[in-house]
Amino acid sequence: MTGSDLTVVTGGEGFIGRHVRSALLAAGNDVISLDRRSMSRLAGGLSYECDLTDGQQLQQLFASASRPISAIAHLASTLRTASEKDPKKATEVNILGTLNVLEAARIFGVARVVFASSISIYGSKGAQDDISEADSTTPGDMYGVAKKYIEALGSAYNRNYGMQFVSVRVPIVVGSGPGTSTSAWRTDLLNALGERQQREIRVPFPEDETLSIIHVEDLAQAFLILLHAPTVSHSTYNAPCEIWRLSDVKKEIESLNQKVHVSFGDSAISGFPRRLNCDRFKAEFKYVPQLSERLREAVQLRRSSL
């Protein structure tokens, strides 16, 4: 695959989707973005409002493409909290929507689909467990169960139709920009770095907890790598991330901007592992994320925009 390929991004208006689109466009790709929400404007690419549960609409959009679609970054999903609140809608979007994407990919000869899975697929693990792709997947909620089923569905399409399906198991994602109401701290940490007034950011977990964290721009680069790589050795990768103690996150943020104070709650970590082993991705693609560097970049960017 080359930089001039035509790539579809589902969920292109989401937090991760916008960054994946930007990374693809910067690499010279032509991009078609699909999302149920109204489209934002990026320099280059086409954007369409599309309900993935409508397979006919999806296939019509694929058919209207100016040339064959070479790859799909499948990011569209109903997230964990929303899945618990509305399991019917979550099943339609996550399961039926993915089936429609795979059917469109099969019909139109798409060579590779890179899917945003989740570390929720592993379920709860011990505080010191170092979780690799070889570990058992025992999801404890319907969001994780959906991700596990989709990975199995993708494997079936790979076996039956020769379509390469690659899953990226995504941990905690942080970055600048608008966040979700249920986990706003993930973006607030970065958004606050450039502020000149006092700001408190509350992380829901205890200060002595540990999390696997990736910056959204590093995740976008991981997707870019998997979409462009001439060969991909595995069907599943833990996203390249870093393991941080939350007390160290606090020190890093507050050292970069003394106006920011990070406080903590007492919510227990459950439903996903704390420590993610991502040696497989790092070794194969020689990509090592640097969250500290991303934080310093965020300070400069936020201050220059104020």
N, C-alpha and C positions, 0 to 999 in steps of 0.2 A: 504494500500500500504506500502511496506517496502523499505529499502535502496537498496535492490538488484534488484528492478524492472527494466525493460527495458523501457526507456523513449526516445521518439523522440523529438528533438528540431528543429523546422523549423526556418530558418534565423539564423542558428548557427554560422555564421561568422560575424554577426552584432555586434555592440557595446554592446547591451544588451545580445545577444545570446551567446557570448563568456563567459560572466560572469555566465549566467545560466548554461551553460555546465560545467564550473568549479565547481559551487556549487553542481550540481548533482553528479559529479565524486567524489568530496570530501566526499559526503554523502554515497558513496558506490553504487550508481546507475550505471548500464550499460547504455550507451548513444549512440544513433544514431543521428548524426547531418546532416541536409539537408540544402543546400544553393546553389544558382546559381554560387557563386564565388568559386575559388579554395580553398581547405581546409587547414586551419592551423593545426599545430600539438599540441594536448594536450595529456598528459599522460593518456591513456585509452580512450575507446570509439571508435566508427567507424564514418567516415565522408564520405559523398557522395555529388557529384555535382548533383543537382536535380532542374529542373524547375517545380514549383508547378502547373503551368498552363497545364502541361502534366499529366493528370490523370492516364494514363496507366503506365507511368514511375513510378509514385508515388506508385501505387498499386503493381508493381513488386518489388519495394524496401521493402515494407511492407511484401510481401510474402516471401522474402529472409531472413527475420529476423530469428535468431537462435531459438527464442522462442516468445510467444505472447507479443505484446506491451501493456503495462498497461496504459500509459498516454502519452499525447502530450503537449509540451509547444509550442504554435503556435505564433511565433514572426515575421515571414517573412512578410514584408510589403513594399510597395512603400510609402515613407514619404510625409509629407505635401507639401513642395515646389516642389518636383519631381512630385507629383500628379497633381499640377496645370499646370506644364509645359507639361506633357504628360498624359492627362486623359485617353486615350485609354489603354496605358500600365498599368496605375495605376488600372484601372477597371479590367483588366485581372489578374493582380497579387493579388490585394486585395480581389476582389469578387470571380472570378473563382478559383483562387488559394486556397482560404479558402473553397469553396464548394468541391474541390477535396480532401482537407485534411479531411473534415467531412465525405465524402463518403468513403475514405479509412478507417477512424476510424470506421464507421458503418460496413463495410464489414468484417473487421478484429477484431471486438469486443473490441475496445478500450473503457475503462470505463470512462475516464475523459479527457477533453481537456481544458487547461488553455490558454486563449487568451489574447494577449497584445492589449487591447483597448487603448483609449486615452481620456484625458480630453477635447480634441477638440470636443468630442461628445456633450458637454454641450453648445458649442458656447460661444459668448461673454457674460459676466455677469458684474454686477456692482462691483466697486472697493472693497466694503465692504461685498459683498455677500459671505456667508459661504456655499459652495456647497457640498451637500451630494448626495448619490445615489438616494435619493427620489426626487431630483430636476429635472426639465424638461430638456430634451435633444433636443436642437435646434441648431444643427451644422450649421456653416456658410460657410463651404467650403467642397469640395468633399472628402477630407481626413476624416473629421469628419462624413460626411454622410455615407461613406463606413463603418466606424466603427459602426455606428448605425445599418446599414443593417446587418452587420455580427453578431452583438449581437442578432438581431431578427432571423437570420438564425440559429444560435446556439440554441436559445430557441426552434425553431421548431424541430430541431434534438433531443433535449432533450425530448420534448413531444411525438414525433412520434416513437423514437427508444430507449428511456431510457438512452441515452448517456449524462453524466453530462458535461455541458458546463459552464465554469466559466470565467467571464471577469474581467480583472484587468485594471482599467482606470488609465493610466500612465501620471504623470505630467512632469515637467522639470527634466531631468536626467543629473547628473553630475558625473564625474569620470575620472580616468587616462586612457590614451591610445589614439589611433587615433580617431579623431572626423570626423564630416561631414563638407563639405565646407560651408554650410549654417548656421551652429551653432557651429563653432569650439570653441567658448568661453566656452562651457560646459565642454570640456575636457582640454582646455588651463589653466583654473583656477587651476586644480589639477596638471597638468603636470608641471606648473611653480613653484610649491611650493618647489621643491628640487633644483632649479637652483641657481647658485652662481653669475650670472651676472644679470644686470638690465633687467627687462622684463616688458612690458606693456600689459595688457589684456583688451580688450575693450568689454564691455557688451553693446548690442545694445539698451537697455531700459534705461529710466531715473533713476537716483540714488534714488529717493524717491518712486519708484515703489515697489510692493510686488509680490513675486512669491512663488508658492508651489514647493518645491525642494526635490528630493530624490537622494541619492547616488546610483550608479549602483549596488554596492554590496548589499545594502539593498533591492533593487528591486529584485535582484537574489534570495535573501533569501525569499522574499515574494512569488515568484514563487515556490521555493522549498517547502515552507509550504503548499501552495495550491495543489501542486502535490502529497504530501505525506499525507495530513490530512485524517484520517479515514472517517470523515464526513465534509462536507462543508455546512454551513447553508444558504448561499445566492448564487445567480447566478452572482452577480455583486459586486465588491469591488473597492472603490477608493484606490489606492496604498498607503501604509503607508509612509507619507512624513512629512515635516516640512514647516511652513510658515515663510519666511524670507523677511525682507526689504533689498533691494539691498545695501543700505548704510551699513548695518550690515555685509553683505557678504564681502564687501570691507574691513571693519575693521578687520574681522576675517582672511582673506587671507593675508593682509598686516602685521598683527601682527605676523603671523607665518613665514613670509619671507619678510624682509624689502627691499629686492631687487625687489620685485614685486609691480607694481602700477596698480590698477584697475581703469579704466576710463569708462565713460558711453556715450551712444548715446541718441537720442531723438525719437526712434521708439515707436509708440504707441502699447500697448498690446491689441490684439484683437484676436478673434477666440477661446479663451479658458479662463476659469476663473482664477483669481489670487489666491483665497483662497479655498483650497480643504479640506473638512471635511473627515477625514479618521478614525473616531471613530469606525466604524463598524469592520474594519480589526483589529485595535488595541485591541478592547474589546474581540473579538472572539479568536484571536490567541496570545494575550499577547505579541505582538511584537511592540516595539517602536524604531524607527530609531534615530540615534545620528549623525547628519552631522558633528558637531564640532569634534567628536572623529574620524570620517573618515578622516577629513582634517588633523588632527594631525598624523594619521597613514600614510597618503600620504606623508607628509614631511619626515618622517623617511625612508619610502620605496624609495622615489625618491633620497634622498641623499645617501642612501646605494648603489644605483645602478650606481651612477656617478663616 
